[in-house]
Amino acid sequence: MLTLKSYQNDFGFKDKTTVSAVMVSIQNAGAFIAALGVFAISERFGRKRTIMAACAVFCIGVILQVVPSHSLVCFYLGRIVAGFGLGASTAVAPSYNAEMAPKEIRGMLGSGMQWLFALGVMISYWIDYGVSIGLPVSSTQWQIPVGLQLVPPAVLGLGLLAFPESVRWLAKKGRYDEAWESLKWMRADDGRCCEILFG
């Protein structure tokens, strides 16, 4: 994205190396800090609500990046806020998957997440390439790739509205009736639920 003339024009910088280094490092720093601190939050409020909140935080960060502020400070602020959401959701989502999935497919789900990360990176490069050759030099050229980051967290966050809370988290909190209902919902098999929960 930094190679796009439209991005350089809008933010008025000359040193691409420094801007690129800061842009990457502050998002990674935000993600690192959030990943370290998020488990206390998820232990208190639950996996589902934590992931949904992290998705909302990430979306706020993307909006700060995509608004036509012409300010690198605003863009950097958006990067670090998005980093908080990214780190939190990346740390808690595998826990939610593992606590809800049957043991037979837990490893596959973990591997699938890694595969999806790599796929997402590849798609982002193709989107950057597509806008660089397919769109005229304008703010839209860099806002499209940045704005498209809103799609995955919005789908994940809103999609979780239809899912129950983690069975394991509910059981740890002594909410056994809710854990039972969550397990029945996920397995769609009362007999299997009994075997898993009490077996």
DODO-994358 format. One record per residue (C-alpha): chain; x, y, z; residue number from 1; residue in three letters. Coordinates in nm, 4 decimals, always signed. Layout:
N
c A; X X; Y Y; Z Z; k NUM; r ALA
...
This chain:
199
c A; X +0.0000; Y +0.0000; Z +0.0000; k 1; r MET
c A; X +0.2874; Y +0.2384; Z +0.0749; k 2; r LEU
c A; X +0.3999; Y +0.2051; Z -0.2848; k 3; r THR
c A; X +0.0709; Y +0.3610; Z -0.4000; k 4; r LEU
c A; X +0.1226; Y +0.7190; Z -0.5152; k 5; r LYS
c A; X -0.2253; Y +0.8076; Z -0.3871; k 6; r SER
c A; X -0.1311; Y +0.7074; Z -0.0315; k 7; r TYR
c A; X +0.1869; Y +0.9139; Z -0.0403; k 8; r GLN
c A; X -0.0026; Y +1.2116; Z -0.1839; k 9; r ASN
c A; X -0.2742; Y +1.1968; Z +0.0836; k 10; r ASP
c A; X -0.0364; Y +1.1661; Z +0.3777; k 11; r PHE
c A; X +0.2466; Y +1.3788; Z +0.2417; k 12; r GLY
c A; X +0.5512; Y +1.1754; Z +0.3401; k 13; r PHE
c A; X +0.8754; Y +1.1043; Z +0.1608; k 14; r LYS
c A; X +1.0434; Y +0.8389; Z +0.3773; k 15; r ASP
c A; X +0.8582; Y +0.5186; Z +0.2874; k 16; r LYS
c A; X +1.0919; Y +0.2993; Z +0.4909; k 17; r THR
c A; X +1.0238; Y +0.4750; Z +0.8213; k 18; r THR
c A; X +0.6480; Y +0.4971; Z +0.7637; k 19; r VAL
c A; X +0.6355; Y +0.1286; Z +0.6712; k 20; r SER
c A; X +0.8388; Y +0.0270; Z +0.9770; k 21; r ALA
c A; X +0.6242; Y +0.2319; Z +1.2146; k 22; r VAL
c A; X +0.3001; Y +0.1129; Z +1.0538; k 23; r MET
c A; X +0.3886; Y -0.2539; Z +1.0935; k 24; r VAL
c A; X +0.5560; Y -0.2317; Z +1.4327; k 25; r SER
c A; X +0.2817; Y -0.0381; Z +1.6145; k 26; r ILE
c A; X +0.0116; Y -0.2793; Z +1.5021; k 27; r GLN
c A; X +0.2267; Y -0.5713; Z +1.6127; k 28; r ASN
c A; X +0.2967; Y -0.3971; Z +1.9461; k 29; r ALA
c A; X -0.0772; Y -0.3447; Z +2.0014; k 30; r GLY
c A; X -0.1480; Y -0.7070; Z +1.9133; k 31; r ALA
c A; X +0.1256; Y -0.8298; Z +2.1488; k 32; r PHE
c A; X -0.0003; Y -0.6224; Z +2.4420; k 33; r ILE
c A; X -0.3618; Y -0.7304; Z +2.3841; k 34; r ALA
c A; X -0.2702; Y -1.0987; Z +2.3462; k 35; r ALA
c A; X -0.0877; Y -1.0874; Z +2.6804; k 36; r LEU
c A; X -0.3701; Y -0.9166; Z +2.8690; k 37; r GLY
c A; X -0.6833; Y -1.0546; Z +2.7107; k 38; r VAL
c A; X -0.7084; Y -1.3830; Z +2.9000; k 39; r PHE
c A; X -0.8015; Y -1.2103; Z +3.2248; k 40; r ALA
c A; X -1.0847; Y -1.0400; Z +3.0348; k 41; r ILE
c A; X -1.1998; Y -1.3604; Z +2.8658; k 42; r SER
c A; X -1.1920; Y -1.5456; Z +3.1983; k 43; r GLU
c A; X -1.4196; Y -1.2844; Z +3.3508; k 44; r ARG
c A; X -1.6596; Y -1.2060; Z +3.0652; k 45; r PHE
c A; X -1.6465; Y -1.5201; Z +2.8516; k 46; r GLY
c A; X -1.4848; Y -1.6178; Z +2.5238; k 47; r ARG
c A; X -1.7747; Y -1.5172; Z +2.3016; k 48; r LYS
c A; X -1.8171; Y -1.1648; Z +2.4369; k 49; r ARG
c A; X -1.4414; Y -1.1078; Z +2.4411; k 50; r THR
c A; X -1.4068; Y -1.2041; Z +2.0749; k 51; r ILE
c A; X -1.7041; Y -0.9851; Z +1.9795; k 52; r MET
c A; X -1.5550; Y -0.6884; Z +2.1696; k 53; r ALA
c A; X -1.2159; Y -0.7490; Z +2.0050; k 54; r ALA
c A; X -1.3823; Y -0.7460; Z +1.6612; k 55; r CYS
c A; X -1.5499; Y -0.4139; Z +1.7458; k 56; r ALA
c A; X -1.2166; Y -0.2660; Z +1.8605; k 57; r VAL
c A; X -1.0505; Y -0.3846; Z +1.5390; k 58; r PHE
c A; X -1.3272; Y -0.2238; Z +1.3311; k 59; r CYS
c A; X -1.2819; Y +0.1080; Z +1.5156; k 60; r ILE
c A; X -0.9113; Y +0.0918; Z +1.4358; k 61; r GLY
c A; X -0.9800; Y +0.0310; Z +1.0665; k 62; r VAL
c A; X -1.2253; Y +0.3223; Z +1.0552; k 63; r ILE
c A; X -0.9578; Y +0.5504; Z +1.2040; k 64; r LEU
c A; X -0.7240; Y +0.4368; Z +0.9266; k 65; r GLN
c A; X -0.9671; Y +0.4718; Z +0.6385; k 66; r VAL
c A; X -1.1128; Y +0.8168; Z +0.7176; k 67; r VAL
c A; X -0.9594; Y +1.0838; Z +0.4925; k 68; r PRO
c A; X -0.7742; Y +1.2574; Z +0.7786; k 69; r SER
c A; X -0.4519; Y +1.3146; Z +0.5796; k 70; r HIS
c A; X -0.2781; Y +1.2616; Z +0.9148; k 71; r SER
c A; X -0.0234; Y +0.9889; Z +0.9731; k 72; r LEU
c A; X -0.0846; Y +1.0267; Z +1.3483; k 73; r VAL
c A; X -0.4524; Y +0.9340; Z +1.3014; k 74; r CYS
c A; X -0.3527; Y +0.6445; Z +1.0764; k 75; r PHE
c A; X -0.0972; Y +0.5212; Z +1.3295; k 76; r TYR
c A; X -0.3549; Y +0.5495; Z +1.6084; k 77; r LEU
c A; X -0.5898; Y +0.3377; Z +1.3973; k 78; r GLY
c A; X -0.3129; Y +0.0820; Z +1.3474; k 79; r ARG
c A; X -0.2474; Y +0.0419; Z +1.7191; k 80; r ILE
c A; X -0.6209; Y +0.0226; Z +1.8026; k 81; r VAL
c A; X -0.6661; Y -0.2381; Z +1.5280; k 82; r ALA
c A; X -0.3657; Y -0.4197; Z +1.6753; k 83; r GLY
c A; X -0.5412; Y -0.4427; Z +2.0131; k 84; r PHE
c A; X -0.8457; Y -0.6001; Z +1.8473; k 85; r GLY
c A; X -0.6342; Y -0.8285; Z +1.6320; k 86; r LEU
c A; X -0.4222; Y -0.9563; Z +1.9196; k 87; r GLY
c A; X -0.7199; Y -1.0135; Z +2.1464; k 88; r ALA
c A; X -0.9288; Y -1.1986; Z +1.8900; k 89; r SER
c A; X -0.6335; Y -1.4036; Z +1.7637; k 90; r THR
c A; X -0.5548; Y -1.5157; Z +2.1180; k 91; r ALA
c A; X -0.9107; Y -1.5987; Z +2.2293; k 92; r VAL
c A; X -1.0667; Y -1.7433; Z +1.9110; k 93; r ALA
c A; X -0.8571; Y -2.0647; Z +1.9230; k 94; r PRO
c A; X -0.9618; Y -2.1121; Z +2.2866; k 95; r SER
c A; X -1.3275; Y -2.0779; Z +2.1915; k 96; r TYR
c A; X -1.2813; Y -2.3256; Z +1.9054; k 97; r ASN
c A; X -1.1016; Y -2.5773; Z +2.1264; k 98; r ALA
c A; X -1.3556; Y -2.5490; Z +2.4078; k 99; r GLU
c A; X -1.6497; Y -2.6014; Z +2.1732; k 100; r MET
c A; X -1.5195; Y -2.8533; Z +1.9206; k 101; r ALA
c A; X -1.5308; Y -3.2315; Z +1.9540; k 102; r PRO
c A; X -1.1823; Y -3.3659; Z +2.0274; k 103; r LYS
c A; X -1.1757; Y -3.5421; Z +1.6890; k 104; r GLU
c A; X -1.1556; Y -3.2141; Z +1.4961; k 105; r ILE
c A; X -0.9798; Y -2.9791; Z +1.7431; k 106; r ARG
c A; X -0.6400; Y -3.0095; Z +1.5756; k 107; r GLY
c A; X -0.7936; Y -2.9620; Z +1.2324; k 108; r MET
c A; X -0.9579; Y -2.6376; Z +1.3464; k 109; r LEU
c A; X -0.6262; Y -2.5056; Z +1.4789; k 110; r GLY
c A; X -0.4485; Y -2.5927; Z +1.1546; k 111; r SER
c A; X -0.7358; Y -2.4432; Z +0.9590; k 112; r GLY
c A; X -0.6922; Y -2.1107; Z +1.1374; k 113; r MET
c A; X -0.3224; Y -2.1003; Z +1.0404; k 114; r GLN
c A; X -0.4126; Y -2.1827; Z +0.6812; k 115; r TRP
c A; X -0.6716; Y -1.9027; Z +0.6780; k 116; r LEU
c A; X -0.4124; Y -1.6540; Z +0.8089; k 117; r PHE
c A; X -0.1836; Y -1.7392; Z +0.5177; k 118; r ALA
c A; X -0.4745; Y -1.7224; Z +0.2721; k 119; r LEU
c A; X -0.5719; Y -1.3793; Z +0.4063; k 120; r GLY
c A; X -0.2197; Y -1.2457; Z +0.3555; k 121; r VAL
c A; X -0.2160; Y -1.3757; Z -0.0023; k 122; r MET
c A; X -0.5566; Y -1.2218; Z -0.0792; k 123; r ILE
c A; X -0.4475; Y -0.8870; Z +0.0652; k 124; r SER
c A; X -0.1452; Y -0.8782; Z -0.1669; k 125; r TYR
c A; X -0.3660; Y -0.9484; Z -0.4683; k 126; r TRP
c A; X -0.6120; Y -0.6765; Z -0.3639; k 127; r ILE
c A; X -0.3251; Y -0.4265; Z -0.3283; k 128; r ASP
c A; X -0.1974; Y -0.5262; Z -0.6701; k 129; r TYR
c A; X -0.5444; Y -0.5058; Z -0.8247; k 130; r GLY
c A; X -0.6158; Y -0.1524; Z -0.7016; k 131; r VAL
c A; X -0.2669; Y -0.0363; Z -0.8002; k 132; r SER
c A; X -0.3191; Y -0.1320; Z -1.1643; k 133; r ILE
c A; X -0.6974; Y -0.1087; Z -1.1935; k 134; r GLY
c A; X -0.7864; Y +0.2230; Z -1.0298; k 135; r LEU
c A; X -0.6789; Y +0.5781; Z -1.1049; k 136; r PRO
c A; X -0.4550; Y +0.7579; Z -0.8545; k 137; r VAL
c A; X -0.6979; Y +0.8771; Z -0.5850; k 138; r SER
c A; X -0.7766; Y +0.8225; Z -0.2163; k 139; r SER
c A; X -1.0070; Y +0.5346; Z -0.3133; k 140; r THR
c A; X -0.7052; Y +0.3420; Z -0.4347; k 141; r GLN
c A; X -0.5714; Y +0.2912; Z -0.0793; k 142; r TRP
c A; X -0.9025; Y +0.3199; Z +0.1085; k 143; r GLN
c A; X -1.0452; Y +0.0064; Z -0.0581; k 144; r ILE
c A; X -0.7735; Y -0.2328; Z +0.0667; k 145; r PRO
c A; X -0.7743; Y -0.0742; Z +0.4127; k 146; r VAL
c A; X -1.1546; Y -0.0658; Z +0.4334; k 147; r GLY
c A; X -1.1904; Y -0.4298; Z +0.3269; k 148; r LEU
c A; X -1.0281; Y -0.5215; Z +0.6586; k 149; r GLN
c A; X -1.3689; Y -0.4473; Z +0.8121; k 150; r LEU
c A; X -1.5289; Y -0.7499; Z +0.6476; k 151; r VAL
c A; X -1.3755; Y -1.0471; Z +0.8381; k 152; r PRO
c A; X -1.4162; Y -0.9039; Z +1.1914; k 153; r PRO
c A; X -1.7690; Y -0.7844; Z +1.1135; k 154; r ALA
c A; X -1.8642; Y -1.1324; Z +0.9893; k 155; r VAL
c A; X -1.6999; Y -1.2975; Z +1.2915; k 156; r LEU
c A; X -1.8395; Y -1.0566; Z +1.5500; k 157; r GLY
c A; X -2.1933; Y -1.0550; Z +1.4131; k 158; r LEU
c A; X -2.1836; Y -1.4272; Z +1.3378; k 159; r GLY
c A; X -2.1070; Y -1.5034; Z +1.7024; k 160; r LEU
c A; X -2.4455; Y -1.3563; Z +1.7973; k 161; r LEU
c A; X -2.5960; Y -1.6844; Z +1.6754; k 162; r ALA
c A; X -2.3537; Y -1.9019; Z +1.8762; k 163; r PHE
c A; X -2.3628; Y -1.9968; Z +2.2437; k 164; r PRO
c A; X -2.0926; Y -1.9230; Z +2.4993; k 165; r GLU
c A; X -1.8065; Y -2.1702; Z +2.5435; k 166; r SER
c A; X -1.9176; Y -2.4874; Z +2.7221; k 167; r VAL
c A; X -1.5948; Y -2.5071; Z +2.9205; k 168; r ARG
c A; X -1.6152; Y -2.1434; Z +3.0358; k 169; r TRP
c A; X -1.9764; Y -2.1858; Z +3.1477; k 170; r LEU
c A; X -1.8868; Y -2.5040; Z +3.3365; k 171; r ALA
c A; X -1.5878; Y -2.3317; Z +3.5036; k 172; r LYS
c A; X -1.8264; Y -2.0629; Z +3.6254; k 173; r LYS
c A; X -2.0640; Y -2.3230; Z +3.7687; k 174; r GLY
c A; X -2.3346; Y -2.2401; Z +3.5129; k 175; r ARG
c A; X -2.4022; Y -2.6053; Z +3.4352; k 176; r TYR
c A; X -2.7521; Y -2.5670; Z +3.2912; k 177; r ASP
c A; X -2.6246; Y -2.3121; Z +3.0386; k 178; r GLU
c A; X -2.3221; Y -2.5322; Z +2.9654; k 179; r ALA
c A; X -2.5564; Y -2.8245; Z +2.9003; k 180; r TRP
c A; X -2.7714; Y -2.6164; Z +2.6631; k 181; r GLU
c A; X -2.4611; Y -2.4874; Z +2.4849; k 182; r SER
c A; X -2.3280; Y -2.8400; Z +2.4443; k 183; r LEU
c A; X -2.6603; Y -2.9675; Z +2.3122; k 184; r LYS
c A; X -2.6721; Y -2.6804; Z +2.0638; k 185; r TRP
c A; X -2.3196; Y -2.7437; Z +1.9355; k 186; r MET
c A; X -2.3460; Y -3.1226; Z +1.9158; k 187; r ARG
c A; X -2.7145; Y -3.1486; Z +1.8232; k 188; r ALA
c A; X -2.7103; Y -3.4840; Z +2.0042; k 189; r ASP
c A; X -2.8369; Y -3.5186; Z +2.3608; k 190; r ASP
c A; X -2.6906; Y -3.8661; Z +2.4126; k 191; r GLY
c A; X -2.3455; Y -3.7634; Z +2.2929; k 192; r ARG
c A; X -2.3629; Y -3.4521; Z +2.5120; k 193; r CYS
c A; X -2.4174; Y -3.6633; Z +2.8200; k 194; r CYS
c A; X -2.1192; Y -3.8821; Z +2.7338; k 195; r GLU
c A; X -1.8912; Y -3.5814; Z +2.6732; k 196; r ILE
c A; X -1.9986; Y -3.3787; Z +2.9732; k 197; r LEU
c A; X -2.0125; Y -3.6579; Z +3.2296; k 198; r PHE
c A; X -1.8338; Y -3.9447; Z +3.0584; k 199; r GLY
